[in-house]
């Protein structure tokens, strides 16, 4: 083409411009849609998120309530624990000044300064440690906190002495950023003496974290009760945490309150029915007896024991000792793993309150149930004489039609057989109780030939045992209560695959075999007899007061033993625990608790009748317990209480056993099983105000080991009462 030719005109295509406009329009539409979506549809969410960015909720811990005994002696309280903390944002700007503070702090607190701030290895190691745990140096702890929340303090050392805390306070001007944090910790002045009752606190477990967080608790800070009253009365003692809603900047510094603060509600104070003086006397008596017999035998024979004292007319537990115990003050700040493992593996179970959680064969103290049933059902009368030889031959039958042979005939001996082979001879019903004759109770429980053709029988025996408090939880305000065991033919068939035999009834009649009870249940059975048939609700809570000392009304619901409920409202099955009101579970002489049985030809069938225990039946058993003290010939408690200035009545018990501990020690030789020691006694006889049960594991005869413990506790009770009267001590009557 020549140079002078005309250039070709460029053709404009309008669709290209439209495409550009369309793209721009779509972009603006997208932006507009996004803006509308953010501002209108999601505006509230983003506004809430923005508020969250500058809003922080600060939980203010509520002080936990104090636990007292009945006389106002402190059993659990809150003490100030001093922690040395550093707030990174408040430290000086000059690094040399910071290092000077670190050096002086390290020397004062005996903690390491640490390495370089930029040492990533040390910083990673610091992340693995919790507060108050020895390990990282000051430099690493502060640097890590500075990277996370510079306006939040980090603990450098915890639980320092008051002297060190004062030194740090005095140095506050020269040590900017270093302060003393006061943290409340639980303190138990009586320590192991009341640990099984009071319990201890621990961190919130993961299984309860969601539930307790909804109630205002803060995991990793707040603690809850793990055992004892601290656990069962958690709702009473804990109070309610306060709340502050504050505005913070990007570094976490508090700027101002956004809402009026919600104040804390301190926990209520609890007064227990326990008398610490009597508790100490009971523990000392138990340990004294254990040490005496262990020294006498030259070996650790008696390893554990229980002592409980109660007012049978009100149900107030005056002392409850479970030995061995543990030191709950060691759990005040943390629960040491080695110590907890040591306690958990101890076969004596010191972490358990064996007064309510352990089940043992009750032995002869169970004869109160057999005696009550036998006299009430007419198996025997007060004028009848029962022959009690040293031993008797029983034809043991699993069915009524079984034939007696030499293979199913075996001897049943009395406890006096070795010293007196001829036994007690002909004795009355009252002497059966006072002498604790096994042979007599074998006959009363299971019958014997033509002398007592039809004994009480296991079905009716179970009815009377439950009426006196066996076979069910008492409902006391403590977690972990066991229910014991009153066996029945159906229970044996299900659990052993065998039929019930007459020998089983014989053994159960004297509190052996399959029969199990807790020390508290055994105390309740004696209290029912002592209190003329009235069984009062055992309680360890006397009063609950607020911070001003004013009584607060509270009710206790024991319907779920694994989740005891304490509330301010009466619910079905609950009973009032504050202000103190004696609660009667039942009166066996008024309430028809005994289901009737028709027993013919060895079989007992349930009838529709319900009956009471006649008052004269209860009084007959009471008379027998008094005769155990006054009869100089064979009264089991005569030697212990004969010269006692106050009329005492009671019952001893010696219970054979063969558990895992005895098997491991190869002590379960047939006919020579080891024995537990029991004694139950109350005073004054006519109008009892104290009943005491003592138990010694592998203690031997109840009259020799447990009875002296009971005697000393009863004596201490009346001595303390005399002192209080002389001093006109108003608190003692709480």
Secondary structure, DSSP 8 states (H G I E B T S, - for coil): --TTS--------HHHHHHHHHHHHHHHHHHHHHHHIIIIISHHHHHHHHHHHHEEEEEE------EE-TTS-EEEEEEEEEEEEE-GGGS-SSHHHHHHHHHHHHHHHT----S-TT-HHHHHHHHT--TT-S-S-HHHHHHHHHHHHTTS-EEEEEEE-HHHHHHHHHTTTTSTTEEEEEEEEEE-TTGGGSHHHH--EEE--GGGHHHHHHTT--TTT-EEE-SHHHHHTHHHHH-B-EEEEEEE-TT--EEEESS--B--B---EEEES--HHHHHHHHHHHHHHHHHHHHHHTS-----EEEEEE-TTT-BEEEEEEES---GGGGSS---HHHHHHHHH-TT-TTS-HHHH--B--GGGGHHHHHHHHHHTTSS-TT-EEEE-SEEEEE--SSTT----TTSEEEEE-TTTTT-TT-SEEEEHHHHHHHT-HHHHHHHHH-BTTTBSS---HHHHHHHHHHTTTTS----S-S-----B---HHHHHHHHS----HHHHHHHHTT-TT-BB-HHHHHHHHHHHHTTTEEE--BSEEEEE-TTS-B--EEEE-SSTTS-EEESS--TTEEEEES----EEEETTTS--EEEEEEETTEEEEEEEEE---HHHHHHHHHHHHHHHH-TTT-TTHHHHTT-SS-EEEEEEEEE---HHHHHTT---TT---EEEEEEEEESSTT--EEEEEEETT---IIIIIHHHHHHHHHHHHHHHHHHHHHT-GGGG-
